[in-house]
Amino acid sequence: MPLPDLIEIVPLEKPIQAEIAVPGSKSITNRALILAALADGETFLRGALWSEDTQVMVEALGKLGFEAKVENDPLEFCNRTITVKGRGGDIPKAGTEAEPLEIFVGNAGTAARFLTALVCLGRGVYRLHGVPRMHERPQEPLLLALRELGYRIEATQGKLPALVFGSGPREGKCVVSIDESSQFASALLLCAKAGTWKVEVAGENAEESPYVAMTSRLVESFPQKGGAFQIEPDASSGSYMLGASKLLKQFQYREHSELLEVELSTGLLEPIEVTNWPSSGWQIDERFSQIIERTTPLRLGLQTGWAPRSIRRDVVDTMRDARQEPVISRAIDLGDSIMTAIVLAPFSLEPIRFVDLGRLRVQECERVAALRSELTKCGAKVVETGDALEVFPSNLHGAEIETYNDHRMAMCFAVLGLRVPGIKIRNPACVKKTFPNFFQKLAAAPPQGLGATILDAKSGRKLGLEELFAD
C-alpha cells in the first residue's frame, strides 16, 4: 500500500533510547558502481544503497551491457549486495546517430554526471535524459571539459537531454569548474584512468572540495581487478536521526534534571545513536554532530521552557562565550546535512548564519528558497541574503510542508515534527530517492526505531509500518 499524499508526524511524548541503522551512502554507492563497471573483473559491492538514485544507475549500466546481480542484505532492508562484472574499461553496448542508446537518469545528479563521462568511453551514440527537473540542473561545465578532451556532445543550453558521441579513450587534458557542482569533477576523475585523461579541477574550494576528495580516495582504494568493497552508511541520512536526538534530549532533561549540568559539559545522554557511524573521513557529513555542538551547544530545547529551573544561567552564558561564531558553511563544514542543521536552528538561543549555499539552489529543488519558505510557514524568522540564510530563535507551530519532490525537504521537516505538533508532510514518498524506509525507522518500536506515531493527515488514521515504505 503506497504512502498517503499527506502524512502527519505526531510529536514524541516520552523519553526513548534508540540505536538506528541507516542505509548505505548514495554518494559512495553510485561512484562504486561506475568503478566496478570499469574494473577488470567481478566486484562485490556490500552494503550498497538500494533506492531510486542507485536503481537508476544499475538500470543504466544494464542498458550499457554490464552484468549486475542484486541480492538482499540481511542487515539492512534498503541495502543490497550488488555484483558487477567489469569490462576493463570497455562499454559493451552503444547506439547509432540514427538510433541512439537511450539512458534514463531520473533526477539523480550523480547518475546524470557520472554516466555522461562513462559513455564517452563507448563507441557509439548515447542520449541521456531524465525528469524535467534534471533537465533544469546544470551540466555545462562537464560537457565543456569533455569537449576539451575531444568528445562530441550535443546539448541545448548545456543541459540534458544530451547526445554523446562516444569514441573510446582519448589521451588529453581538461579543466573542469566545480562552482555549481563538484559532481562534474567526480565524473571525470572516476573515468580518468580508463580514458587516459588528465583532469584539473578549478572553481570554489577546488583544492579542498570534500566530494572531490571522496572520489579521489575511492579511486585509489577501489579493487581495480575485482574483489569485495564495503560501502559505509550514509552520513547525510544519519543526520536526520542525530538531529532528532538533539531535539529529544529535552525529554531526558525533564526526567533527569540533576544530570543536566553534567550533560552540558560531557555530551552524555544522546537518545538516538546511529549504528556503525562512518569514520573514514570520506563523507563530510560525518562531522554533523560536532558542527552542531560547535555552533549550538546544548541550547536545543532551552528556549522552549522544557528545561528544569535548576539550570544555572552562568553555565549557559559560559558556553555561549566559549563557542565559535555561529556560522555554518556548505563549502567547508557540512554537505547535504546542512539542511538538517538549518531546520534545527530555530531552537537555538541566538541567530545562526548558514553560508555558501549557492549549490543548494540547483539541486533537487531550489533548496534555499524552499527552506526559507517552509520554515517561515512554521513560524520561524529566516532572512535570505545572497547565498546565505540567517535563522533566528523562534517559537514554531504546525504547518503543511511542501516538499517540492525533494527527499531531503521531507526528511528534515519530518524530524521537526517529532517536537512540533501539527507538522504535515506532502508527498512523503519522495524519500524513495535515497532512504525508502525512512518513515518506517521513525515509527518502528525502539531500539530499532523511534516509536513515533504517523497519521494519514486526511483521515487521522494511524499508519502501520507496512504502509510507511516509499516505493
N, C-alpha and C positions, 0 to 999 in steps of 0.2 A: 504494500500500500504506500503510495507516494506521500511525502511530506505535504501538509496543507500549505496554501499560498501565504497564510499569515499565522504565525505562532506567537504565543506569549510566554515569556520566561518568568516564573514565579520566584521571588527572592527567597534565599535560604534563611531559615529562622532558627537554626541551631548549629552549634559548632560541629565541624567534621574533621576527619583526618583521612586523607586520600593519597594514593600513590598511582598516578595516571601514566599509562603508556601512550605515546603519540606515534603516528606513522612515520615512515622514513622520509628523509629530506627530498623534496621535489627537485631542488637545485642540483643535488648530487645525483639523484636517480637519472634525470634526463641527460646530464653530462656523461654519466657512466654508460648509458645506453649508446651514445654516439661512439665512445671509445671502445666499447665492446664490439660494435659493428666494424670498426676499423682494425681491431686486433687480429692477429694471425692465429686463430684457434677459438675454442669454445670457452666462454666466460660465464660464470655463475654469479649473478648479482643477488646477494642475500639481503633481506630487509628493505627491498625496493618498494617505494610508494606505489600503490595501485589506486589511482584517481583519474579524473578526466584528463588532466595535463599529461600524465605519463602513459595513459592508454592511447592518447593521440599519437604520442611518439612511437610506441610499439606498433600501432597500426600502420604508421607511415613507413617504418622500417620493413614491415611485411610487404607493403606496396613496392618497395625498392628491391625486394627479393631476398631479404635476410630471414633466416630461420630463427624464430624466437619462441621458446616454450615458457609458459607461465604456470606456476604451481603455487598453491596456497601456502601461507606462512602460519605455522601453528601458534606463534607467539603474538601476532597482531593481525586482526581481521583485515585491515586495509593495507597490509604489506603482502608482497609476493616474492618468491624466488624466480627470477627471470633468467633463463639460459639463452644466450645469444651466440650464434655461430658466426664468428668474424670471418671476413674475406681478405684480410691483409691489405686493406685499402681499396679493394675493388668494389664497385657498386653494381650489383648483378643486373638490375633492370633499368631501362630508360625508355622514353617515348621519342617521337619524331616531331619535327616542326609542324607537320600536318596534324598529328595526334600526340600532343604532349602527355607525359605521365602525370596524372592529377594527384597532388599531395595536399591533403587537408590538415591544417594545423590548429583548427578551433580558435580559441583565444589564448593560446599558450605562447607567450613570448619566447620561452626557451626553445620550443619546437620550431617556431617560425624562423628564428635567427640561426639556430644550430643546423637545421635541415637545409637552409639556403646555402650555407657553406659546404655542407656534406655533398649535395647533389652536383656541385661544381666538379667533384672528383669522378662523377659518372661520365658516360659518353653518350649523350643524347639530350633530349629537351624535357624539361620538367615545368609544370605550372603549380606554384604554391599559392594557396588561398586559405582563408579562414572565415570566421564570423565577421559581421560588419564592423564590430569594434576593433578587431585585429587589423582590418583594412585602414583604420584611422591611426594606428600606432606607428611610430617611426621605424624606418628600416633603411633609410637612405645612406647613413654612414657606412653600414655594412656593404651595401651594394656598390658604393664608390670604391671601397677597399678591394672588393672582388674584381671590379673592372680594372683597377690599377694592376692587379695580378694577371690581367689579360682575358678574363672571362666576359662573355656577352650576356647581359641581363637586361630585360625589357620590363619596365615598371613605370606606371603613371605617378608622377609626383613623388617618386622614391618610396612608394608604399606597396603593400600587397593589394591585389594579386600580382605576381611576377612570373615572367618566363625566364627560366635559367637554362642556358645552353652549356651543358657540361662538356668539358674537353679533357678531363683527366688531370693528373698532377702537372703543374706548370711552375717551374722554379722561378721565384721572383720575390719582390719586396713590396710591402704596402704599409700605409699608415692608416689607423682607424681611430676615430674620435669616439670617446665614451661619454660625452657631455649629456646625451639623452638616455643612454643605457649602456651598462657595462657588458651586456649580453653580446653586443657587436664584437667586442674583443674576444670574449669567451668562445664565440662561434669559430673565429679564425684560429685561435690557439688550439682548440680541440682537433682541428683538421690540419694543422700546420705541418706536422711531421709527414703525414701521408701525402700532403700536397706539395711538399718541399718549399713551403712558404716561410719567409722571414717577416714577422709582424711587429710593427712599432705601435705602441698604444699612446695616444695623445688625448688631452682633454682634462676636465676637472678631476683632481685626485688620481691622476693616471698611475702614479708610482705606488700608491697605497690602496687602490680600489680593492675592497675585500672580496668581491665576487670574481675579479680577475685573478687575485691571489689564490682563491679557492680552485679555479680552473687550472692554474699553473701547477699547484701542488697535486691536484688529482691526476694530471697528465704524467707527472713524474712518478707517482706511486702506482699507477694502474698496471695490471699484468698484461703486457703487450703481446705475449704469446698464449694468452688464455689462462684460466685458473679461476679462483674464487675471489670475490671482492665484497666486503661487508659495507653496507650503506647505513649511516648513523641516523638516529631520529632527527626529525625536523625541528630546529630550534625556533623558527618563526611560529610554527604550530604550537610548540610548547609554551610560547609567551602568553597565550590565552589562559593556560592553566596557572602559570605563575602570576599573571595579572589578577586572576580570580583569587589567588592565595592572598595577595596584598589586601584586596577588599574584604576578605573573610576573616582576616586577623582580628577584626573588631569583636567577633564572637568570643575568641579566646580572651580578649581584654575584659569583656563583660563578665565572663565566667571565672577568670583568674586574675583579678585586678592586682593582687600582690606581686604578680610576675611581670607587670608591665614595664617597670623601670629596668628590670633585668633584660627584658626583650629589647628595650631601647638601645642598650649597649652591646648586646650579644647577637641579635638577629635570630633568636630561637623561635620556636612555636610556629613554624610555617605549616598552615593547614593542609597545603597541597604540595606534593613533590612530583616531579616528572622522572620516571624511571630511565635509567641509562642516559642521563643528560650528557650531550656530547662535550668532549673536552679536547678535541683535536686542534681547535683553533681555526678550522676551515670555515665555520659559519659565524658571521659577525654577530648574529643574534644569540649566540652562546652567552653574551655579556648582558643579556636583558636584566637579570636581577641586580647585577652590580650597578648598572646605569641607573636603574630606578632608585636604588638605595642612595646613590650618589647625589641625585637631584631632589628626591622626595623622601628622605629617610624617616620611615615610621610616622609619617604625617597622615597617611591614608586613614580616614575614619575619625581623626581627632576633631575636625571641624563639624562633624555630624552630631555631636552631643552624645555619642555612644561610649566615649572613653570614660573610665572611672574618675571621680573627682580627686582621687589621690595623686594624680599626675602632678609632679612639681613643674611649675611654669619655667623654672630656671633650667631644667633638663632639656625641655624643648627648645628654649632660646639658645642654649649652648650648642645644640645640634645644628640649629639654623645658622649660627655664626661660623661653625666649623666646616660646613659643607661648601662645595664649589658652587660657582654661579649656576643657577638653574637654567641651563641651556642644553638641549639635546640636538645633535646634528645627524641628519640622514646620511651624510657623506662619511663621517668618521666614527660615530657612536653606535648606531643601530641600522639594520636593514629594514625589512618589512615589518618587524616588530615595533617600529616607531609608531605605527598606527595604534597598537595596543597601549603604548605609553601616552599617546595623545588622549585617548578615551578615558584613561585613568586620571589625567591631570586635573579635572575639576575637583577632585578630592584633596588636593594639596592645600597647604595653608597660605601659599603665595603664588603668584603667576609663574608659569614656566614657558619659555620660548622654545619652539621647535623650528629648526632652521635647515637650509639646504634641501628643501622639499620638492624642488623642481621636477625630479624624475617621477614623483608620485602623480603628477598631472597626466602622464602619458602611459599609465598602466591600465589595469582592467577597467577603471573608470577615472574620471578626474578627481583623484582622491583628496586633494587639498580642499577643493570646494565641497566635496561630499562630506568630509569630516566636519568642516565648519558648519555646514547646513544642518546636519543631523544632531550634532552636539547642541547647537543653538536651539533646535526644536525641543531638546530635553531640558532647557533652562540654563545651559552653560553660557558664559560670556567668552566669546572667541573672537579675536581680532586677526584678520588676514592682512599681511603687509608683504608684498612681493612674494617670494617663495618661503615665507615664514608664517607660522601660526603662534599666537600668544594665547594661552588658555589660563583663565583666571579661576580662583576658588569659587565654586558655585553650588547652590542647592539644586539638585536635579529632581526631575519628575518624569513620569512615563510619557511615551510617545510612540507613534508608529514609525519605525525606522525604514526608510527606503535604502535598499542595498545596492541599487544600480547594477545588479547582476554581478556583484563583486564579493567573492568569498570572504575576503578579509573584513569588509564592512559588516557582513553578517556575524562573523565570529567575535569581532571586537565589541559590538553592541550587545550581543548575547551575554558576554561577560558582565557588562554593565547591568543587565537585567537580574543578575544574581544578587544585587544590592538595592537596585532602584525599582520600586513597584511600577507596573504598567508598561514595561518595555515590550513592544511587539515588533517582530521581525518579518518584513515582507520578503517573499521569495527565498526562504531559508535554504532551499535545495541547491542554491548556488555554491554551497560549501563543498559540493562534489568535486570541484576543481582541484582541491588539494587535501581535503580532510572529510571524506564522506560520512564517517561515523562520529563527527564532532558532537552532534546533539545527543547521540547515544552515550557518549562519555559524560556529558553533563547530567544525564538522567539516571544512569546506572547507579546501583547502590554502592556506597563506599565499602572497601577502599579502592575498588577499580573505577569508580565513578564518583560524582559529587552528590548524587541523590536529589537533584533538582526536579521540580515538577514543571513540565512543559505542556501548555494547553493549545488546543486548536482555538485560536483567538476569536473565531466567528461563532463557534458553538459553546465554548467554555469547557469542552470535554478534555480530560487528561489523556495525553497521547501515550501509548505503550511503546516500549523500546523498539519493537519491530516496525513501528510507524515513523521512527526518527532517523532512519538511514536515508541519505541523499543519493538517489540513483537517477 
